[in-house]
Amino acid sequence: MRSIWKGSIGFGLVNIPVKLFSAVQTSSLDFDMLDSRDHSRIRFQRVNEQTHKEVPYDKIVKGYKLDDDYVIMDDSDFEDAAPEKSRIITIESFVDIADVNPMFYETSYYTEPDTKNNKAYALLLQALAKSKKAGLARFVLRSTESLCIVHPVDNVLVVTRIRFGQQIRSTEDLKVGDKVTISKKELDMGLTLIEQYAEKFDVSKFKDDYTESLLNIIKAKAKGKRAKVKKLTPKKTGSDDLYDQLMASLTKKGA
């Protein structure tokens, strides 16, 4: 793996030099856009809207429109905005990882200490695992300040970017109702159903079936055939009564 960031994790007066590596990879298939007439690839160009000519990469700059004109920015401007944050993941506090709403999660990165058998790295890893805490921190990645949590996964410290609070939309405009009456009998049955389906989380049991099916279709078409597709049949319930549906669900699970 190739590192995408080099810097340090800082907590208190301790600095741990680390490298970041992407911990996730896409499982989707990469499709090219083609001209339907001759299947030639369609290329997208960076075109000057005035001259209609292509612009080379080395001539492209970033600009922010202020009033009626653009202010041109360079790399040093982004570093000047947060010089102390550009190369350090500063842990500002420690929180219960269970308190972090999954809606805030974005993407994760593995960290690797710059030196093997780094004692400070091992200390933070073990302390977080034992306390069941995560470090809440900020850092700058690709000219953007990010909020993140630093947490242990097996024997590695993981940095997971999370969203800022203002990025989560309010629920006040949703029409979900607040006066729905659920009887004790229905609630008890619902809890029983949850308990019957409860199991330890094991993500390895799940895979991207859609991408696999799509790839089978592609391979079959390449041979001039059509892949067999498993069709789902809609499930019908014998009653519109919520309690009856819950009871039928329990019976089905137990069968």
Secondary structure, 3 states (H helix, E strand, C coil): CCCCEEEEEEECCEEEEEEEEECCCCCCCCCCCECCCCCCECCCCCECCCCCCECCHHHCCEEEEECCEEEEECHHHHHHHCCCCCCEEEEEEEEEHHHCCHHHEEEEEEEEECCCCCHHHHHHHHHHHHHCEEEEEEEEECCEEEEEEEEEECCEEEEEEECCHHHCCCCCCCCCCCCCCCCHHHHHHHHHHHHHHCCCCCHHHCCCHHHHHHHHHHHHHHCCCCCCCCCCCCCCCCCCCHHHHHHHHHHHHHC
